[in-house]
């Protein structure tokens, strides 16, 4: 599913590498938390997995694609198999909830019948069927994040990447989003989630990859934020 070997990412002018000789393998169906302080390399890893960036050294393979050698024209097609959820929701303010979710299908050239089938199913998954005609500013933060999840999952991607998806939410709402992510994972989607939410990680007991100054310093399954003592 994901294979990164001896990956280093050095940004121009930075005093140290954002990622320093990182190697990681993530299998189909995994649920992986990326944890660590700000600047530890979590977001850099996600950008490489999405092919928003390329490594300075090393190899990156995601969903069978060599992301170092992939042609630029193939990147949009590659990303159709990946859902992405952000901390700040990134909903389109002038579109309804239904239209926001439908938009992610429209840009791939999906038919009207596919949109009419997929969007209600995604809304039902996140419990927002009755709010399909609402605008984003009419929803709570937790509801907006559920819309963002529905948008990311509407085309049933093989891989879902989440960058601090509960960062702006209260603990109860964060737990609700986590339950939705677990439900999506149970359906077979691989999830990689960067987070600072210690309580969420401790409760979930998933695979935890800890980064520190661009290096992986621990990789444990069934772990909490600080690992099992």
GUVO-214966 format. One record per residue: x, y, z of N, C-alpha, C in turn. Coordinates in steps of 0.001 Angstrom, whole numbers, plus 524288, in hexadecimal, padded with zeros to 5 digits. Last residue first. Layout:
# GUVO-214966
XYZXYZXYZ/...
This chain:
# GUVO-214966
80F238035386FE98135E802EE873CA8144F7FD408752B/80CC780649862F980B73802FD8675B810208028686B03/80C72813AC85E8180E0280E3485E4380C8980B4C86330/8086881D4585E8B80DAE81CD6860A280F8C81722860C5/7FEE281B39859938021281FAA857E1807BC81F17859A7/7FE4680D1D8587E7FC2781239859CB7FFF68166985810/7FD148022584F7D7FFC780591853237FC9180A6585469/7FBF47FA86847FC7F8F07FA2684CCB7FB057FDAA85111/8093C7FAE58435C803B07F9B884293800F57F933847D7/81300804B5841D3810A78007C844E180AF47FFBD84372/81E1A80AD18402D819EB808E783CC7817A88041B83F6F/82664815BB84289823838112E8448281F2080FD7840BD/82B7D81D0B83CED82E2281B31841A882B2F816AF84440/82E38821A3830D182A9E81E338339882D8781BE483844/8322282F1682F8B833678298A82FBA82F108267F83276/83001839AD83049830558375182B20831BA8319182AF8/82F5F83B9683B128334083E3E837D08344483B50832B2/828948306F83CA582B628346183FAC82FBD8368C83C3D/81CDA828F683C368211282BB68398D8238782FC883D25/8171081CC583DFD818C7821958409081D61823EB83D98/80C248162283ACA8115C81757838C9812E881CA883AF7/803CC80C8483F0D805A8811C78402080B488125983E43/7F8638059583C7B7FDFF805ED83B727FFB680B9E83C16/7EF54807C9847147F0A780639841C07F69B805EA84132/7E92880B058500B7ECCE806968501A7EDC38045D84AA3/7E1BD812B5852C77E10180F9284E137E47480AB084DEE/7E51E817FA85BCD7E0378150C85BE97DFD1811388575F/7EE5181CD6858B97EE6A8192B85D227E997815B085D33/7EA848235C850CE7EE3881F3384F877EE5381B12853D3/7E43982A2C856A17E2008271C8525B7E5788226E85112/7EB6E82EE585D667E71582BCE85F767E4C38283685B5C/7F2318345B856637F42683019859A97EFB982C8C85B92/7F20D839A084B237EE028385784EF77EF838338285219/7F7BD83C9E843167F9FC83DF4848267F66983C1684C8C/7F950834EC837367F6448373B83B747F9A2838A884022/7F72082F5A82AF27FAAE8326A82E2C7F7798352783261/7F37D82347826607F18582802828E37F5BA82A8A82C43/7EFDA81AF981CC07F48381D2881F357F303822878213F/7E8A280FCA819B17E8888152181BC47EDC98167081E34/7E2C38082480FE27E76E80921813007E76780ED1814B8/7D6518028380FB27D98D806FB80E3A7DE258078A811FF/7CFD07FAAF813727D4447F9388103A7D7CE7FDA880E8C/7C84E7FCD581A967C67D7FB9A815537CAF07FA5881197/7CDE080006823057CBA77FAC08233C7C9A07F8FE81DEE/7CF9880A6B8200D7D3F0806B6820137D2028010E82015/7C5AC80E95821F17C7CA80EA481CA37CC3A80AA781C23/7C57580D3682CBB7C18180AA88297D7C35C80A56823D0/7CD95813BE82FBD7CE0080E1A830C07CA1E80B0B82D6E/7C94581D5082CDD7CE0781B7A82A547CEC08159A82B17/7C0E881DB3833E67BFDF81D8F82E467C4A481B8F82B45/7C65F81E5183D3A7C2ED819D183C4D7C1AC8194883680/7CB248280A83BF47CE588235183C3B7CB0F81E7483B38/7C2B282EA883C8E7C58082E4F8379F7C8CD8295C8377B/7C06E82CEA8473A7BC8382BB3843377BF1482B1983DDE/7C935830E584C087C81382B5384C9D7C41E8298984884/7C7E083B658496E7CC6D8388A8476D7CB7F832AB847B0/7BF3883DB184F567BEB583DB7849A87C33E83AD984721/7C3C383CFE8594E7BF48839AC857F47BE9D8394F8520E/7CC298449C858FD7CD1D83F01859B57C89A83B788580E/7CA4A84DCE84E237CA4B84C70853AC7CACA846848543F/7D300850F9843607CE2A84EE9845907CEB384DAD84B64/7DB868530683D5B7D8358577F83ECC7D336855DD8419C/7E0328493083B9B7E31E84D5A83E2E7DFDB851E884000/7DCF084086836987DA08841E683B527DC788468A83E26/7E3AF83F1082E2A7DE1F83FEB82D157DADD84157831DA/7EEE183F9E82B9D7EC9F8421F830397E6B48430782F92/7ECF883AE381FF17F0D783E3F8226D7EE3A84160826C2/7EB4882EB981A687E8C5832A781DB77ECF4835B5820AA/7E8C38270580F697ECB0829D78125E7EA0582E3381569/7E49981AF380B447E2CA81FF580D4D7E7188223E810B6/7E3E8812708007E7E72B814DB804887E4D881A0C80628/7DC8B80F857F97D7DF9080B597FBF37E29C80D5C800A2/7D01F8163F7FA4F7D5A9815DF7F8FC7D8578115A7FBC4/7C4C4817FD7F78E7C709813517FA007CCC8812A37F898/7C12F821977F4E77C26B81E047F0957C5528192B7F276/7BFDC8266D7FEA37BB548259B7FB477BC60821C47F6D2/7C76A82944805A07C636823B4805337C2178227B80118/7C84A833F2805A57CD10830DE804D07CBD582B3180392/7BDF9836B8807F87C0448384C802F17C512834FE801A9/7BD41832D2812147B9D7830BB80E007BC0A831F78089B/7C4948395F816FF7C56D833B9816CE7C2318313981277/7BF8A842E5815CF7C4B6842308137D7C60D83C6681310/7B6CE840E181BED7B625841D2816527BB54840F581381/7BBC084046825887B91E83B96823837B81B83C2181DA6/7BEE384A80826787C2ED84685825D67C08984168823F0/7B52A84F29827B37B841850728231B7BC9584C698223C/7B26E84B06831627AF638499082CC37B26184AC4827C9/7B9CB84FFA837B77B9BA84A49837527B6C08486A83292/7B6DC85A718367C7BBFD858A7834C77BC32852C583413/7A97285AF6831B77AD7385B53835C47B2AF859778338F/7A405861E18269E7A55E85D248297F7A95C85E4682DBC/7A2DC86A4C8208A79E56868EF823C879F638642082724/7AB3386B2F81A177AB1886EA881EAB7A65E86DB482233/7A8C3863E5811E97ACAB862AD815E67AC598660F81ACA/79AB7862FC8104779FB88653080EC37A3AB8641681319/791FA857F580E067943085C2F8113A7994785E2E80ED3/78E7A84F4D808F778D90854548067078F9C858F38099A/790C7846EA80F97793278471880A66792B184C73807D6/78D7A844168194078FCA84947818A97926184A0681360/78A43839FD81A277863A83E0581A9F7885284387819D1/7938B8343E819B278FD0833FF8155778BD78386881576/79BE4833008205179A4E8385281EEA796688387481A69/7A1C182A218237479D3A82BD88267579B4F8314C8253A/7A974825EE81D6A7AB1D829AD8216C7A68A82C138246B/7A39081F59816F67A7E581D3A819F97A968820D681E74/79D0782669811D879AC6822BC8159979F068207B8192D/7A42782B1F80B3A7A17582E4080F3279F1B82ACD81370/7A6918229B804DF7AAAA824F9808167A84B8284780C72/79CF0820F78001E79F4881CC0803357A37C81EE9806DA/79B7582A5C7FA95797FC829007FEF579A38824B680274/7A450829067F3547A41F82D467F72C7A04E82C1B7FBA4/7A274820317ECAD7A6BC820437F0737A61A8245A7F4BF/799A58223E7E646799F981D737E96379DD981DFB7EDE4/79B7582B7E7E1507966B82AD57E3EF7965D8260C7E778/7A528829197DCCC7A4D182D1B7E0E079FD282C737E40D/7A1D7821CF7D55B7A591820447D9707A55C824157DDF6/79B6C828037CF40799248238B7D1FC79CC5821AC7D662/7A26282F177CB0079E44830FB7CE8F79BF082C857D1B4/7AFAC82A017CB397AA8C82ADC7C8D57A6A382CD47CCE0/7BBFE830437CD817B7F182C807CEF27B2B582DEF7CC77/7C505835F87CC007C1DB834B77C7777BD87830D07C88A/7CA23839587D4757CC348348B7D21B7C90A832E47CD56/7C469841A27D7AA7C994842CE7D5787CC2783DF47D31F/7BB9A83CB37DBDD7BB2883F847D6E47C0788406F7D46A/7BEE98391B7E57C7BDD2835527E1567BDAF837F57DC01/7BFEA842307EB057C48983ECB7EAC37C3CF83A727E6BE/7B5C4846177EA737B9EF848A97E7807BEC18452C7E6EC/7AF9B840BD7F1737AF2283F787EBE27B3B0841A77E8BC/7B229845FC7FA927B3B7840817FA047B39D83EEF7F43E/7ADFD84FD07F84B7B36F84F4A7F9E07B562849B77F908/7A38284D807F66D7A6BF84F4C7F2177AC8F84EE47F35C/7A02684AC28009379FC1846FA7FC427A37F848797F7E1/7A1EB8546C805757A4BB84FC7807367A4AE84B9F802EA/7A2CC85E9C7FB987A03485BAD7FFBC7A386856F58014A/7AC70868A67F9A17A9BA863EB7F7EA7A72F861407FC94/7B2928708E7FD0E7AE13872057F9D47AB1986D547F7B0/7BB1D86C43802687B71186F18805577B2208706680248/7C01E85FEE801E27BEFF864617FE787BA5F8675B800BF/7C8A285BF380C527C3B385B9B809747C2F78607D80624/7D17A85A0A812C27D20B85B8A80D3A7CD1985A9B80A15/7D488855EB81D1A7CFE08543881A347D02E8554081448/7DDD48572C822767DA8B85BC3821967D5FD85AC081DD2/7E2F484D8F822BF7E12E84FE0827A67DD2B85434826C0/7DEAF844EF8183E7E20B848D581AA17DFB284ADD81FBE/7DF718394C811237DC7883C5A814ED7E03B83FF5817CA/7DE9B832BF805287E1D18360D8088E7DE4A8395B80C05/7DF48826797FE777DC2782A8D800F67DFA482DA3804A3/7E3868210B7F2927E4FA822DE7F7C97E11F827087F9A1/7E20E81EE87E8667E1AA81A757EBFB7E2EA81BEB7F19A/7E457827DA7E3327DED5826517E36B7DDF6821C07E720/7EEE6828EA7E2657EC5B82B217E70D7E695829BF7E769/7F108824917D8807F2E5821FC7DD3F7EFDA823D17E208/7ECDE82C7B7D22A7EA89827437D21A7EC19824387D6F7/7F3F3834CD7D46A7EE5B835417D5A57EB9682FF57D5D2/7FDBB830177D0B57FCD0831307D6407F704831DC7D77F/7FFC482F1E7C6437FD4782AB37C8E27FBCE82BD17CE93/80520837C17C3197FFD48371D7C0FF7FCE2832B27C3AC/80EFE836337C79F80B7B83A397C9BC805DB8396B7C7F6/812BD828F17C9A38122482D6E7C62980E16831377C85F/81A56823EF7D42881540824837D19E81508829747CE3F/82371822C97D9F0823DC822A07D43981EBA823B77D168/82038823707E424824C8826837E28E824F2826F97DC9C/8183881C9B7E566816F38222D7E58181B9F825B07E476/81446811E77DF89819488142E7E10E818A881A1B7E0D9/808C880BBA7E3CA80B2480FC97E08181058811907E2D3/803D5805087EAA28067B802CD7E62380907806B07E281/8008880B717F2927FCA0808F17EF367FF10806EE7EA22/80C9F811767F284807638118C7F4D38038C80F477F0E3/819BA812BE7F566815F380FE67F23B810C280FC87F51C/8253E8197A7F53481FEF819AE7F74D81C55816D97F37A/832DC819B17F8A282E90818057F53E8295E818347F81E/83D988233F7F9A883A5E81ED47FB2E835EE81DC17F76B/83E3F8313D7FB06840BC82C247FA4483CD7827ED7FBBE/836C2838AC7FAF283BF383A297F91183F23835487F7E5/829DC834D17F68D82E4B834B27FA2C8334A836BE7F7A5/81FAF83DCA7F2CE823038394B7F19D827AF8395B7F54E/812248411B7F4F7817B4842357F55181AAE83D3F7F3D0/808D483D347F3938090A842E77F37380EBC844B17F3A3/806F1832AE7F44D80A12834987EFE68095083A797EF20/8033082EA97FD257FF52830D37F98A801D8832B57F474/80C5382BFB8023F808A0827D5800FA80494829AC7FCF9/810B1835E5803CE81355832338005480FA182DDA7FEA5/80993839F080AF780A3083C7B805D480CEE838E6801FB/80B4A83351813808064383333810C8806AF835A880B62/8158E8366981655814718310A814AF80F63830C08118F/81395840BE819408171083FAD814D38163883A24812C4/80D8883F6C8221780B168419181D6280E75840AD81890/8158083B07828DE8108C83864827B280E2183A5582291/81E9E83FA782C5F81EA483D378273A8198B83AA88259F/81F3E84601834F6821CD840DF83553821E183DFF8301E/81A1384F478357F81F1F84F4C832F5821EB84A1383309/8143A84CD2841B18142E84FEF83CE3819AA8501B83A9D/816C683F8E846388162384528846E5815D2847E4841A5/80F2B8341D842EE81410836DB843D68130383CA384446/80981829C783B1B8099282D6C83F7A80F0A82FB78402F/8010E823BC832FB806238264F832EA8061982A5883742/7FA2D817F7833BD7FAB781D3C835C18005681F0C8350D/7F43B80F9D82ACB7F92E8117182CF37F8B78170D82ED7/7EE8180487827977ECFA809A5829BE7F1BD80B8B82CC2/7EE957FC3A81C217F0F17FE5D820E27EE338036082291/7EAEC7F90E812847E78C7F85A817077E9BE7FA5781C22/7F72A7F5C580D527F1A27F69E80C3C7EE707F57D81123/802277FA91814F47FF417F69F8120D7F9997F83E8111A/80D40801FC81418807DB8020E81601804A87FE6E81290/81A19803F0817DF816A6800C88149A8113C800D481721/8249180D20817A881FC180B2D81A1381CA38080F81610/82F94814CB81A7B82D908102F817BE828BC80E3881A9E/836E0820648197C8322081DD681B76830A68193681802/83F50827DA819858401A82238818C783B9281F0581B0D/838A6831A181E4583E1D8300181E4583E8882A0E81E33/8314A83CB181B0E831518370681BC2836EB8352481AEB/8351C846B181B6182FD0845C381D6782EFB83FFB81E65/842408494281F3A83E978469181BC183947845EC81E60/8454985648823CA845BF85094823F0841A284E3582057/843E4860AD82107848A585F31823DD8497C8594E82439/83FF0863E2813F583EA6861BF8191C8439985FE281BDA/842C2866BB809E88434886A9B80E0F8420C868AA8137A/83A4485DDF8040F83E41861DF8033983E3C865D7807AD/838038521D80B07835EF856D28089083A3485AFD8084C/839F18451E8096183CAA849D480B1783A6684E7B80829/836A0838F080C958346E83D9E80A21836F68426A80C90/8395D82BB380A6783B1C8309E80CB4838868350E809BA/836AD81E8280BE2834CD82385809E7837048280F80D1D/8380A8138480BDA83C848171A80C5083B4281C8980A36/82C1C810F2806308312D80EC88079B8356B812EC80768/81F2380DF380771822D481252807418280F8104480945/813BC8092B802BC8191E807A1803E281CA280C5A8032D/806CF8056F8040280A7A809D18045280FDB807B3805C1/8033E7FB488000080000800008000080365804F280000/
